[in-house]
Amino acid sequence: MNQGWVYHDRITPTEAGLSVLDFYSNRYRHSSRAKWRDRILSDQIRRNGIPLTPDDRLQAGQTLAYHRPPWKEPEAPLEFEILYEDEDLMAIAKPSGLPVLPGGGFLTHTLLHQLRLRYPENPPIPVHRLGRGTSGVMVLGRSPLARSVLSRQLRDSTATAHTPQATHPIRKTYRALIGASDLPDTFTLTTPIGKIDHPALGYVYGASPTGLPAYSDGNVIQRNPDSTLVEVTIRTGRPHQIRIHLAAAGFPLVGDPLYGVGGLPLPIEPAENGRVPVPGDIGYHLHAYRLELPHPRTQKLLQILCPAPPALQTPEPTF
């Protein structure tokens, strides 16, 4: 059991006038209306420390606090390998199944919490994210200089993504496994990515004509009768970009429980326990294989490799 957590929400002008029950059941559809009513009646929802009732009306600017009691988190691999480390930055090999930040039932079983345990005085801070099911190299800032420079370089790479000839200081290359495909040997995917309404979650990210620009450059490195191994370098960092882009192109990742052909969520088919697929579910094959970046202090080019898991490796040559 963890120690529980307090989630805070600030009421916007468009939410003013809603009841407490309407607010939570509309915004957080992962729980039923009846479940939110039980939480409110159990004094778990408070404003300025005072418990609220389901019918209390909200005003713009108010801050609500949901005091979630301790709960047993799902299992996750908590160990990670250090690939590179100096006074400014660290690169680690994140295992598949370990979330980076709290959410979706995870609080202490996250990379962020494990970093705080391992480095209590000055924990390294993730400057980008990998999905829970994605493994591979991930860079962390250890000094204020590194955190500032790396964050700016990531923003600059996204801002100039529409121009392949532009300087992209940070290059992130992934390996992914899709089904049998007729993708060309080299390809570029540019489907915009934005929020999509979801009946159980409120929204997820997916292919959307009104979404933000997204650019992925790929090449096929191995074709098999029932699968295709590809490498993809992303010029932007949209949520679930590679999963969505390949699915939008007609080739979802093998084992992806959420995204289907077209880059949209699959039709909901709840499991026996009533649970529906969410973005953090694992099972797909995606690995951050190579990260190239100039060192934030020395500007020396760093290339950090993280060996791919067996399903994403190419066969060793035979002589």
C-alpha positions in Angstrom: 0.0 0.0 0.0 1.2 3.5 -0.7 0.5 6.6 1.4 -2.4 7.9 -0.6 -2.4 11.2 -2.6 -4.2 14.5 -2.8 -5.3 15.6 -6.3 -6.1 19.3 -6.9 -8.4 20.8 -9.5 -9.1 24.5 -10.1 -12.6 25.4 -11.3 -12.7 27.2 -14.7 -15.4 29.7 -15.7 -17.0 27.2 -17.9 -17.4 24.8 -15.0 -18.9 27.3 -12.6 -22.4 26.3 -11.5 -21.8 22.6 -11.8 -22.4 20.4 -8.8 -19.4 18.7 -7.2 -20.7 15.4 -8.4 -21.2 16.6 -12.0 -17.7 18.1 -12.1 -15.9 14.9 -11.1 -18.1 12.5 -13.0 -17.8 14.6 -16.2 -14.1 15.3 -16.0 -12.9 11.9 -14.7 -14.9 9.3 -16.5 -12.6 6.5 -15.4 -14.8 6.1 -12.4 -18.6 5.8 -12.4 -21.0 8.5 -11.2 -21.9 6.2 -8.3 -18.3 5.8 -7.4 -17.7 9.5 -7.3 -20.8 10.0 -5.1 -19.4 7.4 -2.6 -16.1 9.3 -2.5 -17.8 12.6 -1.9 -20.0 11.2 0.8 -16.9 9.7 2.4 -15.5 13.2 2.8 -12.7 12.6 0.3 -13.6 15.7 -1.7 -12.8 19.0 0.1 -12.5 22.7 -0.4 -10.3 24.6 2.0 -10.2 21.5 4.1 -14.0 21.3 4.4 -15.8 18.2 3.1 -18.3 18.9 0.3 -21.7 17.3 -0.6 -22.5 15.9 -4.1 -25.0 18.8 -4.7 -22.7 21.7 -3.6 -22.4 24.3 -6.5 -19.0 25.4 -7.7 -17.6 28.8 -8.5 -14.9 29.8 -10.9 -11.4 30.0 -9.2 -12.2 27.6 -6.4 -9.7 24.8 -5.8 -11.0 21.3 -4.9 -8.9 18.6 -3.3 -9.6 14.9 -3.8 -8.0 13.0 -0.8 -7.4 9.5 -2.3 -6.9 6.9 0.5 -3.8 4.6 0.3 -4.1 1.9 -2.4 -2.2 -1.1 -3.7 -0.5 -0.1 -7.0 -0.1 -2.3 -10.0 3.2 -4.1 -10.2 5.9 -2.5 -12.2 9.7 -3.1 -12.8 11.4 -0.6 -10.5 15.1 -1.1 -11.5 16.8 0.7 -14.3 20.3 0.7 -15.8 22.4 3.9 -16.1 23.8 4.3 -19.6 25.6 7.6 -19.1 26.1 9.9 -16.2 28.0 13.1 -15.4 27.4 16.2 -13.2 24.9 17.7 -15.7 22.9 14.8 -17.1 22.1 11.2 -16.9 20.7 8.7 -19.4 19.0 5.6 -18.3 17.5 2.5 -19.9 13.8 2.6 -18.8 12.2 -0.8 -18.7 8.8 -1.4 -20.4 6.1 -1.3 -17.8 7.5 1.5 -15.6 5.6 4.7 -15.8 7.6 7.9 -15.8 5.1 10.1 -13.8 2.3 9.4 -11.5 -1.1 8.6 -13.0 -3.4 5.7 -14.0 -3.2 4.1 -10.5 0.6 4.6 -10.2 2.2 6.8 -7.6 5.3 5.2 -6.1 5.8 2.6 -8.8 7.1 5.3 -11.1 10.5 6.4 -12.4 10.1 9.8 -10.8 9.5 8.3 -7.3 12.4 5.8 -7.8 14.8 8.7 -8.7 13.8 10.5 -5.6 14.5 7.5 -3.5 17.9 6.8 -5.1 19.0 10.5 -5.2 17.2 12.1 -2.2 19.4 15.2 -2.2 19.2 16.2 -5.8 17.1 13.8 -7.9 17.6 13.9 -11.7 14.6 15.3 -13.5 13.1 13.8 -16.7 13.2 16.3 -19.5 11.1 14.2 -21.8 8.8 11.2 -21.4 8.4 7.6 -22.6 5.1 5.8 -22.5 4.7 3.2 -19.8 5.0 0.4 -22.4 8.0 1.9 -24.2 11.5 0.9 -23.2 14.8 2.4 -23.9 17.1 5.4 -23.5 15.7 8.4 -21.6 17.6 11.5 -20.7 17.4 13.3 -17.3 18.7 16.7 -16.2 20.9 16.8 -13.1 21.9 20.5 -13.2 19.8 23.6 -13.7 21.9 24.3 -16.8 21.2 20.9 -18.3 17.5 21.0 -17.5 17.2 24.5 -19.1 19.2 23.7 -22.2 17.7 20.3 -22.9 14.1 21.6 -22.5 14.9 24.5 -24.9 16.4 22.2 -27.5 13.4 19.9 -27.4 11.1 22.9 -27.9 13.3 24.2 -30.8 13.3 20.8 -32.4 9.5 20.7 -32.4 9.2 24.3 -33.6 11.4 23.6 -36.7 10.1 20.1 -37.3 8.4 21.1 -40.6 11.8 21.9 -42.1 13.9 18.7 -42.5 17.0 20.8 -43.3 16.7 22.7 -40.0 19.0 22.0 -37.2 17.5 19.4 -34.8 19.9 19.3 -31.8 18.2 16.3 -30.2 17.5 13.2 -32.4 15.5 10.4 -30.9 15.4 7.1 -32.8 13.1 4.3 -31.9 12.6 0.7 -33.1 9.1 -0.6 -33.5 7.4 -3.8 -34.6 4.4 -3.7 -36.9 2.6 -6.4 -38.9 3.4 -7.4 -42.5 3.5 -4.2 -44.5 4.1 -2.6 -47.8 5.7 0.5 -46.3 8.5 1.9 -48.5 12.0 1.4 -47.4 12.1 5.0 -46.3 9.0 7.0 -45.3 7.8 10.2 -43.6 4.6 10.4 -41.6 2.9 13.7 -41.0 -0.6 13.0 -39.6 -1.6 15.7 -37.1 -2.1 14.5 -33.5 -4.7 15.9 -31.1 -7.3 15.1 -28.5 -10.0 12.7 -29.4 -13.2 12.2 -27.4 -13.3 9.0 -25.5 -16.5 7.7 -23.8 -14.7 6.2 -20.8 -11.6 8.4 -20.4 -12.9 11.8 -21.5 -10.2 12.0 -24.2 -7.2 10.3 -25.6 -4.7 11.5 -28.2 -5.1 10.2 -31.7 -5.0 11.1 -35.4 -6.9 14.4 -35.8 -7.1 16.8 -38.8 -7.4 19.6 -36.3 -4.5 18.4 -34.1 -0.9 19.7 -33.8 1.7 19.0 -36.6 3.7 15.9 -36.1 6.6 14.5 -38.1 8.2 11.0 -38.0 10.9 9.8 -40.4 11.3 6.1 -40.7 13.0 3.3 -42.6 12.4 -0.4 -42.8 15.3 -2.5 -41.4 13.8 -6.0 -41.7 10.8 -7.6 -43.4 9.3 -10.9 -42.3 6.2 -12.8 -43.6 4.2 -11.6 -40.6 6.0 -8.6 -39.3 8.1 -5.6 -40.2 10.9 -4.0 -38.0 11.2 -0.3 -38.5 13.3 2.5 -37.1 11.6 5.9 -36.6 13.2 9.2 -35.8 10.8 11.8 -34.5 11.1 15.5 -35.2 8.2 16.3 -32.8 7.3 14.9 -29.5 3.5 14.5 -29.5 1.9 12.1 -27.1 2.1 8.5 -28.4 3.4 9.8 -31.7 4.9 6.7 -33.2 2.0 4.5 -32.1 -0.5 6.9 -33.7 1.5 7.6 -36.8 2.1 4.0 -37.8 -1.5 3.1 -37.0 -2.7 6.1 -39.1 -0.6 4.7 -41.9 -2.4 1.4 -41.6 0.1 -0.5 -39.5 -0.5 -0.4 -35.8 2.2 -1.7 -33.5 2.1 -5.4 -32.8 0.3 -5.9 -29.5 -1.0 -2.3 -29.2 -4.1 -2.6 -27.0 -5.4 0.9 -27.8 -4.7 2.2 -31.3 -6.0 0.6 -34.5 -5.8 1.2 -38.2 -6.4 4.9 -38.8 -4.6 6.1 -35.6 -7.8 6.1 -33.5 -8.7 4.2 -30.4 -10.1 0.7 -31.0 -13.7 0.1 -30.1 -14.1 -0.5 -26.4 -14.3 -4.1 -25.4 -14.1 -4.2 -21.6 -12.2 -7.0 -19.9 -14.0 -9.4 -17.6 -13.4 -7.0 -14.7 -15.0 -4.2 -16.7 -11.7 -2.4 -17.4 -11.2 -0.7 -20.7 -7.9 -0.2 -22.6 -6.0 3.0 -21.7 -2.9 4.7 -23.2 -0.7 3.4 -20.4 -1.5 -0.3 -21.1 1.5 -2.3 -22.2 1.9 -5.1 -24.8 3.2 -3.2 -27.8 6.8 -3.3 -29.1 8.4 0.1 -29.0 11.9 0.9 -27.9 13.9 4.1 -27.7 17.1 2.8 -29.3 19.3 5.8 -29.9 19.6 9.3 -28.5 21.9 12.0 -30.0 22.4 15.4 -28.5 25.0 18.0 -27.8 26.2 18.0 -24.3 24.5 21.0 -22.6 27.8 22.3 -21.1 30.6 21.2 -23.6 28.5 21.0 -26.8 30.3 17.7 -27.5 28.0 15.4 -29.5 26.8 12.4 -27.4 25.3 9.3 -28.9 23.7 7.0 -26.4 22.5 3.5 -27.4 20.2 1.2 -25.5 20.3 -2.4 -26.8 16.9 -3.4 -28.1 14.8 -6.3 -26.6 14.9 -9.5 -28.5 11.7 -8.8 -30.5 13.2 -5.7 -31.9 16.7 -7.0 -32.7 18.0 -7.8 -36.2 19.6 -11.3 -36.6 23.3 -11.5 -36.1 25.1 -11.9 -39.5 26.5 -15.4 -40.2 29.8 -15.9 -42.0 
